[in-house]
Amino acid sequence: MSDSLHFSEHLLQEVALGFMAVVYITRLIWLTRFKAGKERQPATGTGTSIRKGILYSWANIFNPWGMESTRTRFFIYLQFGIFHVGVTLAIAMSFVIPYTPQLLELPYLVPAFQGIIGAACLVGVLRLIKRISDKHMRAISSPDDYFSLILLTVWFFFATLAVPNDTAGGEGIMLTYFILTAFFLVYVPFSKISHYLYYPFTRYYFGKSMGHRGTYPIKRVPEPHN
C-alpha cells in the first residue's frame, strides 16, 4: 500500500469524520436551545397518546402503506430505500476496508454490497434524469440539489468498484473512493443531504402534536359497502 492510499484511508477519513462530528454537535446544541410550543387544545381521541404518536411518527419511514404518496407510488419508495441503504453501505465500506478487511472474505458479502451500492448508483442516475427532464422538479431545484445528487452518484460508482478492496490493477479506484468519501463527510453538513439530522426532531414534534390530538397512530376504518 502506498503512502497516499494509507493517508486517504486513515488520517484523511478521521479528520473529515471529526470535522463532520464537530459541525453536527454544534448544530444540535443550537437546535436544542429552542423549545417547542405547548398544545393549546385539550387532548382528544381515544386509543392513542403522545408516546404512541411519537413512536408512530418515527417509524413512519418504514411504513410505506401509511401514506398515500408512497402507497400509490411504491416504485418511488423502493428507489428511496435502495438509495439510502446504498449510502449506509458505501459509508460502512470506508470503515471496513481499512480496519476490518477480513469481513470481505465472508461468502457473498462482496457481491451483495456491490449489487446494492450499484443499484443505488442507478437510482441516482434515474433521479438526476428526472430532476433535469421534469419541469416541476427543475423549478424547485437549487444548484446544491444537482451537485449533491451528482456527487452521490459518482461516489456510488467508485464505491461499487472499491468494495473488493483489490489494488492489483492500481490504486486509482481506491484513492478516488476515499477522497470522495472524505469530501462527502465535509460537505454533507452544509448541504441539503443533512436533512436526516433533523428527522428525529421533526418527527418527534409532529408525532407529539398528532398523538395529543388523537390522530396518530392513524386508524384504518373499513370503507362502507354500497
VOPAGU-2260 file (C-alpha; in pm, 1 decimal, decimal comma):
REM VOPAGU-2260
SITE   aa  ch    i         X         Y         Z
SITE  MET   A    0       0,0       0,0       0,0
SITE  SER   A    1     135,9     342,4     -95,7
SITE  ASP   A    2     164,3     630,3     150,0
SITE  SER   A    3    -106,5     817,8     -40,9
SITE  LEU   A    4    -357,0     534,9      -8,1
SITE  HIS   A    5    -274,0     480,5     358,3
SITE  PHE   A    6    -322,5     852,4     423,4
SITE  SER   A    7    -655,9     862,7     238,1
SITE  GLU   A    8    -784,9     550,2     417,0
SITE  HIS   A    9    -687,3     661,9     766,5
SITE  LEU   A   10    -587,6    1017,7     855,2
SITE  LEU   A   11    -792,4    1186,4     583,0
SITE  GLN   A   12   -1107,4     994,6     680,2
SITE  GLU   A   13   -1052,0    1052,3    1051,8
SITE  VAL   A   14   -1008,1    1428,2    1007,2
SITE  ALA   A   15   -1314,5    1451,7     779,1
SITE  LEU   A   16   -1525,0    1245,0    1020,2
SITE  GLY   A   17   -1410,3    1455,9    1315,1
SITE  PHE   A   18   -1493,9    1776,4    1128,9
SITE  MET   A   19   -1843,3    1649,3    1046,6
SITE  ALA   A   20   -1897,0    1548,0    1410,7
SITE  VAL   A   21   -1796,6    1894,9    1537,2
SITE  VAL   A   22   -2031,6    2067,9    1291,2
SITE  TYR   A   23   -2319,8    1834,0    1377,8
SITE  ILE   A   24   -2270,5    1869,5    1753,5
SITE  THR   A   25   -2264,4    2249,2    1714,7
SITE  ARG   A   26   -2587,1    2242,2    1512,8
SITE  LEU   A   27   -2757,2    2009,4    1760,8
SITE  ILE   A   28   -2661,7    2233,8    2053,5
SITE  TRP   A   29   -2808,7    2528,5    1865,4
SITE  LEU   A   30   -3120,7    2330,7    1771,2
SITE  THR   A   31   -3197,9    2213,2    2124,0
SITE  ARG   A   32   -3197,7    2572,0    2251,0
SITE  PHE   A   33   -3543,2    2616,5    2101,0
SITE  LYS   A   34   -3836,5    2476,1    2295,1
SITE  ALA   A   35   -4148,6    2350,5    2124,2
SITE  GLY   A   36   -4467,2    2543,7    2190,5
SITE  LYS   A   37   -4729,7    2396,3    2420,2
SITE  GLU   A   38   -5051,1    2246,0    2287,0
SITE  ARG   A   39   -5339,7    2491,4    2305,6
SITE  GLN   A   40   -5620,5    2239,8    2292,5
SITE  PRO   A   41   -5716,7    1955,3    2526,6
SITE  ALA   A   42   -5610,4    1602,8    2441,5
SITE  THR   A   43   -5862,4    1442,8    2206,2
SITE  GLY   A   44   -5925,9    1099,3    2063,5
SITE  THR   A   45   -5912,2     756,4    2222,7
SITE  GLY   A   46   -5675,2     463,6    2189,1
SITE  THR   A   47   -5374,2     683,8    2133,0
SITE  SER   A   48   -5132,1     900,8    2329,6
SITE  ILE   A   49   -4838,2    1133,1    2286,2
SITE  ARG   A   50   -4598,2     840,9    2331,2
SITE  LYS   A   51   -4775,2     630,6    2068,1
SITE  GLY   A   52   -4786,8     928,9    1832,9
SITE  ILE   A   53   -4413,0     987,2    1863,8
SITE  LEU   A   54   -4325,0     619,8    1807,0
SITE  TYR   A   55   -4560,2     600,3    1509,5
SITE  SER   A   56   -4413,5     917,2    1362,2
SITE  TRP   A   57   -4055,5     789,7    1397,8
SITE  ALA   A   58   -4145,8     456,4    1238,0
SITE  ASN   A   59   -4340,9     619,3     955,3
SITE  ILE   A   60   -4044,9     587,8     719,1
SITE  PHE   A   61   -4076,0     208,4     740,5
SITE  ASN   A   62   -4450,0     220,3     677,2
SITE  PRO   A   63   -4495,4     298,1     306,4
SITE  TRP   A   64   -4857,9     187,0     311,1
SITE  GLY   A   65   -4933,9     451,5     576,4
SITE  MET   A   66   -4903,8     744,9     334,7
SITE  GLU   A   67   -5093,1     786,8       9,6
SITE  SER   A   68   -4785,4     925,4    -169,3
SITE  THR   A   69   -4590,0     602,8    -112,7
SITE  ARG   A   70   -4888,9     368,9    -118,0
SITE  THR   A   71   -4979,7     472,5    -471,4
SITE  ARG   A   72   -4621,2     519,0    -595,2
SITE  PHE   A   73   -4438,1     225,7    -439,2
SITE  PHE   A   74   -4161,4     231,4    -702,3
SITE  ILE   A   75   -4057,6     576,6    -576,4
SITE  TYR   A   76   -4044,6     442,2    -220,7
SITE  LEU   A   77   -3838,3     145,0    -341,7
SITE  GLN   A   78   -3590,2     385,9    -502,2
SITE  PHE   A   79   -3577,7     579,7    -175,8
SITE  GLY   A   80   -3498,2     262,4      18,8
SITE  ILE   A   81   -3227,8     142,1    -219,3
SITE  PHE   A   82   -3067,4     486,4    -234,0
SITE  HIS   A   83   -3041,8     527,2     142,6
SITE  VAL   A   84   -2929,6     170,9     208,8
SITE  GLY   A   85   -2663,8     228,9     -56,2
SITE  VAL   A   86   -2542,7     539,0     128,7
SITE  THR   A   87   -2518,4     339,5     451,8
SITE  LEU   A   88   -2319,8      56,7     292,0
SITE  ALA   A   89   -2090,1     292,5      98,8
SITE  ILE   A   90   -2004,0     472,5     423,1
SITE  ALA   A   91   -1961,9     140,5     604,9
SITE  MET   A   92   -1704,9      34,9     346,7
SITE  SER   A   93   -1483,8     329,8     442,8
SITE  PHE   A   94   -1451,8     164,5     785,6
SITE  VAL   A   95   -1446,1    -199,8     676,1
SITE  ILE   A   96   -1166,2    -167,0     419,5
SITE  PRO   A   97    -905,5      -0,1     644,6
SITE  TYR   A   98    -997,5    -155,9     980,5
SITE  THR   A   99   -1169,6    -491,7     925,7
SITE  PRO   A  100   -1088,7    -603,3     568,6
SITE  GLN   A  101   -1122,8    -968,1     673,1
SITE  LEU   A  102   -1501,8    -919,3     667,2
SITE  LEU   A  103   -1480,3    -900,6     288,6
SITE  GLU   A  104   -1377,3   -1266,4     287,2
SITE  LEU   A  105   -1724,2   -1369,4     406,5
SITE  PRO   A  106   -1919,6   -1556,7     138,2
SITE  TYR   A  107   -2142,0   -1341,6     -83,6
SITE  LEU   A  108   -2066,8   -1020,1     110,1
SITE  VAL   A  109   -1873,5    -850,0    -170,4
SITE  PRO   A  110   -2130,8    -921,1    -447,7
SITE  ALA   A  111   -2415,7    -827,4    -210,7
SITE  PHE   A  112   -2255,3    -491,1    -127,3
SITE  GLN   A  113   -2169,4    -428,0    -490,9
SITE  GLY   A  114   -2523,4    -515,7    -600,0
SITE  ILE   A  115   -2690,6    -279,2    -352,6
SITE  ILE   A  116   -2447,3      10,5    -395,4
SITE  GLY   A  117   -2457,3     -36,7    -774,5
SITE  ALA   A  118   -2838,5     -26,4    -762,1
SITE  ALA   A  119   -2814,9     295,9    -557,5
SITE  CYS   A  120   -2591,2     439,3    -829,6
SITE  LEU   A  121   -2856,6     353,2   -1088,6
SITE  VAL   A  122   -3123,5     518,6    -874,2
SITE  GLY   A  123   -2902,2     827,8    -859,0
SITE  VAL   A  124   -2886,9     837,1   -1239,0
SITE  LEU   A  125   -3267,2     799,3   -1263,0
SITE  ARG   A  126   -3319,7    1076,2   -1008,4
SITE  LEU   A  127   -3083,5    1307,8   -1194,0
SITE  ILE   A  128   -3262,2    1242,7   -1524,8
SITE  LYS   A  129   -3599,2    1314,5   -1363,2
SITE  ARG   A  130   -3471,8    1632,3   -1196,3
SITE  ILE   A  131   -3345,0    1760,5   -1530,5
SITE  SER   A  132   -3633,3    1646,9   -1751,4
SITE  ASP   A  133   -3929,3    1725,6   -1523,7
SITE  LYS   A  134   -4020,1    2095,9   -1540,4
SITE  HIS   A  135   -4171,1    2087,2   -1191,6
SITE  MET   A  136   -3854,6    1933,8   -1044,8
SITE  ARG   A  137   -3640,1    2188,4   -1229,4
SITE  ALA   A  138   -3847,3    2471,1   -1084,7
SITE  ILE   A  139   -3778,8    2368,5    -723,1
SITE  SER   A  140   -3418,9    2251,0    -770,0
SITE  SER   A  141   -3121,9    2450,4    -645,0
SITE  PRO   A  142   -2757,1    2414,1    -754,1
SITE  ASP   A  143   -2697,3    2219,0    -432,6
SITE  ASP   A  144   -2963,6    1965,3    -538,2
SITE  TYR   A  145   -2780,3    1893,1    -862,6
SITE  PHE   A  146   -2432,9    1896,3    -711,2
SITE  SER   A  147   -2529,9    1670,1    -418,4
SITE  LEU   A  148   -2703,1    1420,2    -645,8
SITE  ILE   A  149   -2412,6    1409,5    -892,6
SITE  LEU   A  150   -2164,7    1376,3    -604,7
SITE  LEU   A  151   -2355,8    1085,1    -452,9
SITE  THR   A  152   -2399,9     908,4    -786,5
SITE  VAL   A  153   -2029,4     932,2    -875,1
SITE  TRP   A  154   -1939,7     827,2    -519,6
SITE  PHE   A  155   -2167,1     520,9    -550,9
SITE  PHE   A  156   -1994,0     427,7    -875,6
SITE  PHE   A  157   -1647,2     428,2    -722,8
SITE  ALA   A  158   -1769,9     267,0    -400,5
SITE  THR   A  159   -1908,1     -22,9    -606,3
SITE  LEU   A  160   -1568,5     -72,9    -769,0
SITE  ALA   A  161   -1382,3     -32,8    -438,6
SITE  VAL   A  162   -1576,4    -298,2    -243,8
SITE  PRO   A  163   -1344,5    -590,8    -334,8
SITE  ASN   A  164   -1050,1    -391,0    -189,8
SITE  ASP   A  165    -833,5    -500,1    -481,4
SITE  THR   A  166    -534,7    -284,4    -573,5
SITE  ALA   A  167    -369,8    -535,9    -806,7
SITE  GLY   A  168    -456,3    -321,4   -1106,8
SITE  GLY   A  169    -354,4       4,9    -938,5
SITE  GLU   A  170    -474,7     225,9    -655,6
SITE  GLY   A  171    -667,3     481,7    -859,9
SITE  ILE   A  172   -1015,2     349,4    -777,7
SITE  MET   A  173    -941,6     315,3    -405,4
SITE  LEU   A  174    -785,0     662,7    -385,8
SITE  THR   A  175   -1078,3     820,1    -568,9
SITE  TYR   A  176   -1331,4     643,7    -344,5
SITE  PHE   A  177   -1165,2     750,5     -19,4
SITE  ILE   A  178   -1102,5    1108,3    -136,1
SITE  LEU   A  179   -1467,2    1136,6    -242,5
SITE  THR   A  180   -1576,5     990,1      92,2
SITE  ALA   A  181   -1373,4    1248,3     282,1
SITE  PHE   A  182   -1513,9    1530,8      69,4
SITE  PHE   A  183   -1863,4    1389,0     119,5
SITE  LEU   A  184   -1820,4    1390,3     500,0
SITE  VAL   A  185   -1703,1    1752,4     498,8
SITE  TYR   A  186   -1964,2    1876,4     251,1
SITE  VAL   A  187   -2272,7    1698,8     384,5
SITE  PRO   A  188   -2329,4    1915,7     697,0
SITE  PHE   A  189   -2359,3    2222,9     473,4
SITE  SER   A  190   -2584,1    2065,5     209,0
SITE  LYS   A  191   -2944,5    1951,9     188,3
SITE  ILE   A  192   -2820,7    1596,8     246,7
SITE  SER   A  193   -2802,2    1686,7     616,1
SITE  HIS   A  194   -3183,8    1670,0     637,9
SITE  TYR   A  195   -3150,1    1332,6     810,0
SITE  LEU   A  196   -3000,1    1513,0    1110,3
SITE  TYR   A  197   -3334,5    1683,4    1170,9
SITE  TYR   A  198   -3553,7    1380,2    1101,1
SITE  PRO   A  199   -3572,0    1255,3    1464,9
SITE  PHE   A  200   -3661,6    1605,5    1588,7
SITE  THR   A  201   -3920,3    1697,1    1328,5
SITE  ARG   A  202   -4090,7    1359,3    1351,9
SITE  TYR   A  203   -4080,6    1377,7    1733,5
SITE  TYR   A  204   -4264,6    1709,7    1747,3
SITE  PHE   A  205   -4507,0    1610,9    1472,2
SITE  GLY   A  206   -4588,9    1278,8    1642,3
SITE  LYS   A  207   -4619,5    1451,4    1980,1
SITE  SER   A  208   -4870,3    1701,7    1842,3
SITE  MET   A  209   -5069,8    1446,1    1641,0
SITE  GLY   A  210   -5071,5    1199,5    1930,8
SITE  HIS   A  211   -5203,2    1472,5    2160,5
SITE  ARG   A  212   -5479,7    1547,3    1910,4
SITE  GLY   A  213   -5571,5    1180,3    1879,6
SITE  THR   A  214   -5490,6    1145,3    1509,2
SITE  TYR   A  215   -5165,9     943,1    1543,8
SITE  PRO   A  216   -5137,6     647,7    1503,4
SITE  ILE   A  217   -5371,0     663,8    1208,6
SITE  LYS   A  218   -5671,4     436,9    1246,0
SITE  ARG   A  219   -5784,0     243,3     943,0
SITE  VAL   A  220   -6163,2     236,5     907,3
SITE  PRO   A  221   -6309,6      -8,4     653,3
SITE  GLU   A  222   -6481,8     168,3     368,6
SITE  PRO   A  223   -6860,0     119,4     369,1
SITE  HIS   A  224   -7000,1    -109,6     105,1
SITE  ASN   A  225   -7264,9      36,0    -122,6
